[in-house]
Amino acid sequence: MIVGRELGEEYIKTNAPTDVTGFEVSGLTAPGKIEDISFAVRKGEIFGIYGLMGSGRTEIFNCLFGLDTPNAGEMRLGGQPISVSKPADAMQQGIAFVTEDRKVTGLNLSDSVRNNICLASLPEMSPSFTMRWRDEQAASREMIAHFGIKAARDTMPVSGLSGGNQQKVVLGKWFLRKPKVLLLDEPTRGVDVGAKREIYRIICDFAAEGGTVVMISSEIDEVLGMSDRILVMRGGRSAGIYAREETDAQSLVHLST
């Protein structure tokens, strides 16, 4: 009744993991935060990370995106080693990071929908420190149409949108860069049931087109419904990686505590 249509099955998976490794992490360690984290994600795969608060989930992403500096560990993208010491390095390599708190770290709430969509592409859109406004306008129009963002106009403040539409602006900001790897930290937090389903479709479509997705979620149903494999975190360490067919909610809770 909220959405105005039948929801049906909430998690509809359209992606199929390939045999090609898209993104690989080996021995990632940040003292006092995470220790010896290793995993490999295939192209076309949605790789879930589950754990309780304080288990080291977000700390993994902070290290991968250059927000934190690990003292050990390697990353490979498409089989080639990469070095990330700051977010600009990660972005250059084709890594996108949707943070868990869009209002604090995902959006500039005082700015417009259009400017937020183009925020991660400023170097490309303003090579001479002057924004190419036609490119900005076209990019904004493209992302609004692609994600079905409901905004009266793209010059309105992004703070005036619903939580679901704000989250789609964050996704649009990163999709504009055509990423190879999508790091998603609680991608549907604070989002209504209708927008959740749309975001799941966006994630699945990205993976189905050969993208690589790593998704943190504290919602067991979401992890089991969306992930092809799940890494369980406990106390900053990996408690194992499990295929979705081989585990259930009770097992995940047991492993994470």
Secondary structure by P-SEA (a helix, b strand, c coil): cccccccccccccccccccccccccccccccccccccccccccccbbbbbbccccaaaaaaaaaacccccccbbbbcccbbbbbccaaaaaaacccccccccccccccccccaaaaaacccccccccccccaaaaaaaaaaaaaaaacccccccccccccccaaaaaaaaaaaaaaacccbbbbccccccccaaaaaaaaaaaaaaaaabbbbbbbbccaaaaaacccbbbbbcccccccccccccccaaaaaaaac
